Amino acid sequence: MTEQATPSIKIPVCTQEQYAIDAGHTLKTVRAQVNRGYLPTIKIGRYRMINLMLLSRMCLEADSAKQK
């Protein structure tokens, strides 16, 4: 059996500004990644938030595919 890693996330979404701070990127870089579709987002009201749960799932799937 393979052990599935569970990401530790406080909340499932965050602002692009907060993601830029947490990831150590500039806001311009994060916005470019969002515009190109590299970062999953969800629109909540008038704000486009980074979907951290989907991003974590994408990373875990990419890691497991890489190990095969």
Distance bins in CASP14 RR format, pairs under 12 A and 6 or more apart:
PFRMAT RR
TARGET T0000
AUTHOR 0000-0000-0000
RMODE 2
METHOD distances of the structure
MODEL  1
2 60 0 0 0 0 0 1 0 0 0 0 0
2 63 0 0 0 0 0 1 0 0 0 0 0
2 64 1 0 0 1 0 0 0 0 0 0 0
2 67 0 0 0 0 1 0 0 0 0 0 0
2 68 0 0 0 0 0 1 0 0 0 0 0
3 60 0 0 0 0 0 1 0 0 0 0 0
3 64 0 0 0 0 0 1 0 0 0 0 0
3 67 0 0 0 0 0 1 0 0 0 0 0
4 56 0 0 0 0 0 1 0 0 0 0 0
4 57 0 0 0 0 0 1 0 0 0 0 0
4 60 1 0 0 1 0 0 0 0 0 0 0
4 61 0 0 0 0 0 1 0 0 0 0 0
4 63 0 0 0 0 0 1 0 0 0 0 0
4 64 0 0 0 0 1 0 0 0 0 0 0
5 56 0 0 0 0 1 0 0 0 0 0 0
5 57 0 0 0 0 0 1 0 0 0 0 0
5 59 0 0 0 0 1 0 0 0 0 0 0
5 60 1 0 0 1 0 0 0 0 0 0 0
5 61 0 0 0 0 0 1 0 0 0 0 0
5 63 0 0 0 0 1 0 0 0 0 0 0
5 64 0 0 0 0 1 0 0 0 0 0 0
5 67 0 0 0 0 0 1 0 0 0 0 0
6 53 0 0 0 0 0 1 0 0 0 0 0
6 56 0 0 0 0 1 0 0 0 0 0 0
6 57 0 0 0 0 0 1 0 0 0 0 0
6 60 0 0 0 0 1 0 0 0 0 0 0
7 52 0 0 0 0 1 0 0 0 0 0 0
7 53 0 0 0 0 1 0 0 0 0 0 0
7 54 0 0 0 0 0 1 0 0 0 0 0
7 55 0 0 0 0 1 0 0 0 0 0 0
7 56 1 0 1 0 0 0 0 0 0 0 0
7 57 0 0 0 0 1 0 0 0 0 0 0
7 58 0 0 0 0 0 1 0 0 0 0 0
7 59 0 0 0 0 1 0 0 0 0 0 0
7 60 1 0 0 1 0 0 0 0 0 0 0
7 63 0 0 0 0 0 1 0 0 0 0 0
8 52 0 0 0 0 0 1 0 0 0 0 0
8 53 0 0 0 0 0 1 0 0 0 0 0
8 56 0 0 0 0 1 0 0 0 0 0 0
9 22 0 0 0 0 0 1 0 0 0 0 0
9 50 0 0 0 0 0 1 0 0 0 0 0
9 51 0 0 0 0 0 1 0 0 0 0 0
9 52 1 0 1 0 0 0 0 0 0 0 0
9 53 1 0 0 1 0 0 0 0 0 0 0
9 54 0 0 0 0 0 1 0 0 0 0 0
9 55 0 0 0 0 1 0 0 0 0 0 0
9 56 1 0 0 1 0 0 0 0 0 0 0
9 57 0 0 0 0 0 1 0 0 0 0 0
9 59 0 0 0 0 0 1 0 0 0 0 0
10 18 0 0 0 0 0 1 0 0 0 0 0
10 22 0 0 0 0 0 1 0 0 0 0 0
10 52 0 0 0 0 1 0 0 0 0 0 0
10 53 0 0 0 0 0 1 0 0 0 0 0
11 18 0 0 0 0 1 0 0 0 0 0 0
11 19 0 0 0 0 0 1 0 0 0 0 0
11 22 0 0 0 0 0 1 0 0 0 0 0
11 44 0 0 0 0 0 1 0 0 0 0 0
11 49 0 0 0 0 1 0 0 0 0 0 0
11 50 0 0 0 0 0 1 0 0 0 0 0
11 51 0 0 0 0 0 1 0 0 0 0 0
11 52 1 0 0 1 0 0 0 0 0 0 0
11 53 0 0 0 0 1 0 0 0 0 0 0
12 40 0 0 0 0 0 1 0 0 0 0 0
12 42 0 0 0 0 1 0 0 0 0 0 0
12 44 0 0 0 0 0 1 0 0 0 0 0
12 49 0 0 0 0 1 0 0 0 0 0 0
12 50 0 0 0 0 1 0 0 0 0 0 0
12 51 1 0 0 1 0 0 0 0 0 0 0
12 52 1 0 1 0 0 0 0 0 0 0 0
12 53 1 0 1 0 0 0 0 0 0 0 0
12 54 0 0 0 0 1 0 0 0 0 0 0
12 55 0 0 0 0 1 0 0 0 0 0 0
12 56 0 0 0 0 1 0 0 0 0 0 0
12 57 0 0 0 0 0 1 0 0 0 0 0
13 19 0 0 0 0 1 0 0 0 0 0 0
13 39 0 0 0 0 0 1 0 0 0 0 0
13 40 0 0 0 0 1 0 0 0 0 0 0
13 41 0 0 0 0 1 0 0 0 0 0 0
13 42 1 0 0 1 0 0 0 0 0 0 0
13 43 0 0 0 0 0 1 0 0 0 0 0
13 44 1 0 0 1 0 0 0 0 0 0 0
13 45 0 0 0 0 0 1 0 0 0 0 0
13 47 0 0 0 0 1 0 0 0 0 0 0
13 48 0 0 0 0 1 0 0 0 0 0 0
13 49 1 0 1 0 0 0 0 0 0 0 0
13 50 1 0 0 1 0 0 0 0 0 0 0
13 51 1 0 1 0 0 0 0 0 0 0 0
13 52 1 0 0 1 0 0 0 0 0 0 0
13 53 1 0 0 1 0 0 0 0 0 0 0
13 54 0 0 0 0 1 0 0 0 0 0 0
13 55 0 0 0 0 1 0 0 0 0 0 0
13 56 0 0 0 0 0 1 0 0 0 0 0
14 20 0 0 0 0 1 0 0 0 0 0 0
14 21 0 0 0 0 1 0 0 0 0 0 0
14 22 1 0 0 1 0 0 0 0 0 0 0
14 23 0 0 0 0 0 1 0 0 0 0 0
14 30 0 0 0 0 0 1 0 0 0 0 0
14 39 0 0 0 0 0 1 0 0 0 0 0
14 40 0 0 0 0 0 1 0 0 0 0 0
14 41 0 0 0 0 0 1 0 0 0 0 0
14 42 0 0 0 0 0 1 0 0 0 0 0
14 44 0 0 0 0 0 1 0 0 0 0 0
14 47 0 0 0 0 0 1 0 0 0 0 0
14 48 0 0 0 0 0 1 0 0 0 0 0
14 49 1 0 0 1 0 0 0 0 0 0 0
14 50 1 0 1 0 0 0 0 0 0 0 0
14 51 0 0 0 0 1 0 0 0 0 0 0
14 52 1 0 0 1 0 0 0 0 0 0 0
14 53 0 0 0 0 0 1 0 0 0 0 0
14 55 0 0 0 0 1 0 0 0 0 0 0
15 21 0 0 0 0 1 0 0 0 0 0 0
15 22 0 0 0 0 0 1 0 0 0 0 0
15 27 0 0 0 0 1 0 0 0 0 0 0
15 30 0 0 0 0 1 0 0 0 0 0 0
15 31 0 0 0 0 0 1 0 0 0 0 0
15 34 0 0 0 0 0 1 0 0 0 0 0
15 41 0 0 0 0 0 1 0 0 0 0 0
15 42 0 0 0 0 0 1 0 0 0 0 0
15 44 0 0 0 0 1 0 0 0 0 0 0
15 47 1 0 0 1 0 0 0 0 0 0 0
15 48 0 0 0 0 1 0 0 0 0 0 0
15 49 1 0 0 1 0 0 0 0 0 0 0
15 50 1 0 0 1 0 0 0 0 0 0 0
15 51 0 0 0 0 0 1 0 0 0 0 0
15 52 0 0 0 0 0 1 0 0 0 0 0
16 22 0 0 0 0 0 1 0 0 0 0 0
16 23 0 0 0 0 0 1 0 0 0 0 0
16 25 0 0 0 0 1 0 0 0 0 0 0
16 26 0 0 0 0 0 1 0 0 0 0 0
16 27 1 0 0 1 0 0 0 0 0 0 0
16 28 0 0 0 0 0 1 0 0 0 0 0
16 29 0 0 0 0 0 1 0 0 0 0 0
16 30 1 0 1 0 0 0 0 0 0 0 0
16 31 1 0 0 1 0 0 0 0 0 0 0
16 32 0 0 0 0 0 1 0 0 0 0 0
16 33 0 0 0 0 1 0 0 0 0 0 0
16 34 1 0 0 1 0 0 0 0 0 0 0
16 35 0 0 0 0 0 1 0 0 0 0 0
16 39 0 0 0 0 1 0 0 0 0 0 0
16 41 0 0 0 0 1 0 0 0 0 0 0
16 42 0 0 0 0 0 1 0 0 0 0 0
16 47 0 0 0 0 1 0 0 0 0 0 0
16 48 1 0 0 1 0 0 0 0 0 0 0
16 49 1 0 0 1 0 0 0 0 0 0 0
16 50 1 0 0 1 0 0 0 0 0 0 0
16 51 0 0 0 0 0 1 0 0 0 0 0
16 52 0 0 0 0 0 1 0 0 0 0 0
17 23 0 0 0 0 0 1 0 0 0 0 0
17 24 0 0 0 0 0 1 0 0 0 0 0
17 25 0 0 0 0 0 1 0 0 0 0 0
17 26 0 0 0 0 0 1 0 0 0 0 0
17 27 1 0 1 0 0 0 0 0 0 0 0
17 28 0 0 0 0 0 1 0 0 0 0 0
17 30 0 0 0 0 1 0 0 0 0 0 0
17 31 0 0 0 0 1 0 0 0 0 0 0
17 34 0 0 0 0 0 1 0 0 0 0 0
17 47 0 0 0 0 0 1 0 0 0 0 0
17 48 0 0 0 0 0 1 0 0 0 0 0
17 49 0 0 0 0 0 1 0 0 0 0 0
17 50 0 0 0 0 1 0 0 0 0 0 0
18 24 0 0 0 0 0 1 0 0 0 0 0
18 25 0 0 0 0 0 1 0 0 0 0 0
18 27 0 0 0 0 0 1 0 0 0 0 0
18 30 0 0 0 0 1 0 0 0 0 0 0
18 47 0 0 0 0 0 1 0 0 0 0 0
18 49 0 0 0 0 1 0 0 0 0 0 0
18 50 0 0 0 0 1 0 0 0 0 0 0
18 52 0 0 0 0 0 1 0 0 0 0 0
19 25 1 0 0 1 0 0 0 0 0 0 0
19 26 0 0 0 0 0 1 0 0 0 0 0
19 27 0 0 0 0 1 0 0 0 0 0 0
19 29 0 0 0 0 0 1 0 0 0 0 0
19 30 1 0 1 0 0 0 0 0 0 0 0
19 31 0 0 0 0 0 1 0 0 0 0 0
19 33 0 0 0 0 1 0 0 0 0 0 0
19 34 0 0 0 0 1 0 0 0 0 0 0
19 38 0 0 0 0 0 1 0 0 0 0 0
19 39 1 0 0 1 0 0 0 0 0 0 0
19 40 0 0 0 0 0 1 0 0 0 0 0
19 41 0 0 0 0 1 0 0 0 0 0 0
19 48 0 0 0 0 0 1 0 0 0 0 0
19 49 0 0 0 0 1 0 0 0 0 0 0
19 50 1 0 1 0 0 0 0 0 0 0 0
19 51 0 0 0 0 0 1 0 0 0 0 0
19 52 0 0 0 0 1 0 0 0 0 0 0
19 55 0 0 0 0 1 0 0 0 0 0 0
20 26 1 0 0 1 0 0 0 0 0 0 0
20 27 1 0 1 0 0 0 0 0 0 0 0
20 28 0 0 0 0 1 0 0 0 0 0 0
20 29 1 0 0 1 0 0 0 0 0 0 0
20 30 1 0 1 0 0 0 0 0 0 0 0
20 31 0 0 0 0 1 0 0 0 0 0 0
20 32 0 0 0 0 0 1 0 0 0 0 0
20 33 0 0 0 0 1 0 0 0 0 0 0
20 34 0 0 0 0 0 1 0 0 0 0 0
20 39 0 0 0 0 0 1 0 0 0 0 0
20 50 0 0 0 0 1 0 0 0 0 0 0
21 27 0 0 0 0 1 0 0 0 0 0 0
21 29 0 0 0 0 0 1 0 0 0 0 0
21 30 0 0 0 0 1 0 0 0 0 0 0
21 50 0 0 0 0 0 1 0 0 0 0 0
22 30 0 0 0 0 1 0 0 0 0 0 0
22 50 0 0 0 0 1 0 0 0 0 0 0
22 52 0 0 0 0 1 0 0 0 0 0 0
22 55 0 0 0 0 0 1 0 0 0 0 0
23 29 0 0 0 0 1 0 0 0 0 0 0
23 30 1 0 0 1 0 0 0 0 0 0 0
23 33 0 0 0 0 1 0 0 0 0 0 0
23 38 0 0 0 0 0 1 0 0 0 0 0
23 39 0 0 0 0 1 0 0 0 0 0 0
23 50 0 0 0 0 1 0 0 0 0 0 0
23 52 0 0 0 0 0 1 0 0 0 0 0
23 55 0 0 0 0 0 1 0 0 0 0 0
24 30 0 0 0 0 1 0 0 0 0 0 0
25 31 0 0 0 0 1 0 0 0 0 0 0
25 32 0 0 0 0 1 0 0 0 0 0 0
25 33 0 0 0 0 1 0 0 0 0 0 0
25 34 0 0 0 0 0 1 0 0 0 0 0
25 38 0 0 0 0 0 1 0 0 0 0 0
25 39 0 0 0 0 0 1 0 0 0 0 0
25 50 0 0 0 0 0 1 0 0 0 0 0
26 32 0 0 0 0 1 0 0 0 0 0 0
26 33 0 0 0 0 0 1 0 0 0 0 0
27 33 0 0 0 0 0 1 0 0 0 0 0
27 34 0 0 0 0 0 1 0 0 0 0 0
27 50 0 0 0 0 0 1 0 0 0 0 0
28 34 0 0 0 0 0 1 0 0 0 0 0
28 35 0 0 0 0 0 1 0 0 0 0 0
29 35 0 0 0 0 0 1 0 0 0 0 0
29 36 0 0 0 0 0 1 0 0 0 0 0
29 38 0 0 0 0 0 1 0 0 0 0 0
29 39 0 0 0 0 0 1 0 0 0 0 0
30 36 0 0 0 0 0 1 0 0 0 0 0
30 37 0 0 0 0 0 1 0 0 0 0 0
30 38 0 0 0 0 1 0 0 0 0 0 0
30 39 1 0 0 1 0 0 0 0 0 0 0
30 41 0 0 0 0 0 1 0 0 0 0 0
30 48 0 0 0 0 0 1 0 0 0 0 0
30 49 0 0 0 0 0 1 0 0 0 0 0
30 50 1 0 0 1 0 0 0 0 0 0 0
30 55 0 0 0 0 0 1 0 0 0 0 0
31 37 0 0 0 0 0 1 0 0 0 0 0
31 38 0 0 0 0 0 1 0 0 0 0 0
31 39 0 0 0 0 1 0 0 0 0 0 0
31 41 0 0 0 0 0 1 0 0 0 0 0
31 48 0 0 0 0 1 0 0 0 0 0 0
31 50 0 0 0 0 0 1 0 0 0 0 0
32 38 0 0 0 0 1 0 0 0 0 0 0
32 39 0 0 0 0 1 0 0 0 0 0 0
33 39 1 0 1 0 0 0 0 0 0 0 0
33 40 0 0 0 0 0 1 0 0 0 0 0
33 41 0 0 0 0 1 0 0 0 0 0 0
33 50 0 0 0 0 1 0 0 0 0 0 0
33 55 0 0 0 0 0 1 0 0 0 0 0
34 40 0 0 0 0 1 0 0 0 0 0 0
34 41 1 0 1 0 0 0 0 0 0 0 0
34 42 0 0 0 0 0 1 0 0 0 0 0
34 43 0 0 0 0 0 1 0 0 0 0 0
34 47 0 0 0 0 0 1 0 0 0 0 0
34 48 1 0 0 1 0 0 0 0 0 0 0
34 49 0 0 0 0 1 0 0 0 0 0 0
34 50 1 0 0 1 0 0 0 0 0 0 0
34 51 0 0 0 0 0 1 0 0 0 0 0
34 55 0 0 0 0 0 1 0 0 0 0 0
35 41 0 0 0 0 1 0 0 0 0 0 0
35 48 0 0 0 0 1 0 0 0 0 0 0
37 48 0 0 0 0 0 1 0 0 0 0 0
37 50 0 0 0 0 0 1 0 0 0 0 0
37 51 0 0 0 0 0 1 0 0 0 0 0
37 54 0 0 0 0 0 1 0 0 0 0 0
37 55 0 0 0 0 0 1 0 0 0 0 0
37 58 0 0 0 0 0 1 0 0 0 0 0
38 50 0 0 0 0 0 1 0 0 0 0 0
38 55 0 0 0 0 1 0 0 0 0 0 0
38 58 0 0 0 0 1 0 0 0 0 0 0
39 48 0 0 0 0 1 0 0 0 0 0 0
39 49 0 0 0 0 0 1 0 0 0 0 0
39 50 1 0 1 0 0 0 0 0 0 0 0
39 51 0 0 0 0 1 0 0 0 0 0 0
39 52 0 0 0 0 1 0 0 0 0 0 0
39 54 0 0 0 0 1 0 0 0 0 0 0
39 55 1 0 0 1 0 0 0 0 0 0 0
39 56 0 0 0 0 0 1 0 0 0 0 0
39 58 0 0 0 0 1 0 0 0 0 0 0
39 59 0 0 0 0 0 1 0 0 0 0 0
40 48 0 0 0 0 0 1 0 0 0 0 0
40 49 0 0 0 0 1 0 0 0 0 0 0
40 50 1 0 0 1 0 0 0 0 0 0 0
40 51 1 0 1 0 0 0 0 0 0 0 0
40 52 0 0 0 0 1 0 0 0 0 0 0
40 53 0 0 0 0 1 0 0 0 0 0 0
40 54 1 0 1 0 0 0 0 0 0 0 0
40 55 1 0 1 0 0 0 0 0 0 0 0
40 56 0 0 0 0 1 0 0 0 0 0 0
40 57 0 0 0 0 1 0 0 0 0 0 0
40 58 1 0 0 1 0 0 0 0 0 0 0
40 59 0 0 0 0 0 1 0 0 0 0 0
41 47 0 0 0 0 1 0 0 0 0 0 0
41 48 1 0 1 0 0 0 0 0 0 0 0
41 49 1 0 0 1 0 0 0 0 0 0 0
41 50 1 0 1 0 0 0 0 0 0 0 0
41 51 1 0 1 0 0 0 0 0 0 0 0
41 52 0 0 0 0 0 1 0 0 0 0 0
41 53 0 0 0 0 0 1 0 0 0 0 0
41 54 0 0 0 0 1 0 0 0 0 0 0
41 55 0 0 0 0 1 0 0 0 0 0 0
42 48 1 0 0 1 0 0 0 0 0 0 0
42 49 1 0 1 0 0 0 0 0 0 0 0
42 50 0 0 0 0 1 0 0 0 0 0 0
42 51 1 0 1 0 0 0 0 0 0 0 0
42 52 0 0 0 0 1 0 0 0 0 0 0
42 53 0 0 0 0 1 0 0 0 0 0 0
42 54 0 0 0 0 1 0 0 0 0 0 0
42 55 0 0 0 0 0 1 0 0 0 0 0
43 49 1 0 0 1 0 0 0 0 0 0 0
43 50 0 0 0 0 0 1 0 0 0 0 0
43 51 0 0 0 0 0 1 0 0 0 0 0
44 50 0 0 0 0 0 1 0 0 0 0 0
44 51 0 0 0 0 0 1 0 0 0 0 0
49 55 0 0 0 0 0 1 0 0 0 0 0
50 56 0 0 0 0 0 1 0 0 0 0 0
50 58 0 0 0 0 0 1 0 0 0 0 0
51 57 0 0 0 0 1 0 0 0 0 0 0
51 58 0 0 0 0 1 0 0 0 0 0 0
52 58 0 0 0 0 0 1 0 0 0 0 0
52 59 0 0 0 0 0 1 0 0 0 0 0
53 59 0 0 0 0 0 1 0 0 0 0 0
53 60 0 0 0 0 0 1 0 0 0 0 0
54 60 0 0 0 0 0 1 0 0 0 0 0
54 61 0 0 0 0 0 1 0 0 0 0 0
55 61 0 0 0 0 0 1 0 0 0 0 0
55 62 0 0 0 0 0 1 0 0 0 0 0
56 62 0 0 0 0 0 1 0 0 0 0 0
56 63 0 0 0 0 0 1 0 0 0 0 0
57 63 0 0 0 0 0 1 0 0 0 0 0
57 64 0 0 0 0 0 1 0 0 0 0 0
58 64 0 0 0 0 0 1 0 0 0 0 0
58 65 0 0 0 0 0 1 0 0 0 0 0
59 65 0 0 0 0 0 1 0 0 0 0 0
59 66 0 0 0 0 0 1 0 0 0 0 0
60 66 0 0 0 0 0 1 0 0 0 0 0
60 67 0 0 0 0 0 1 0 0 0 0 0
61 67 0 0 0 0 0 1 0 0 0 0 0
61 68 0 0 0 0 0 1 0 0 0 0 0
62 68 0 0 0 0 0 1 0 0 0 0 0
END
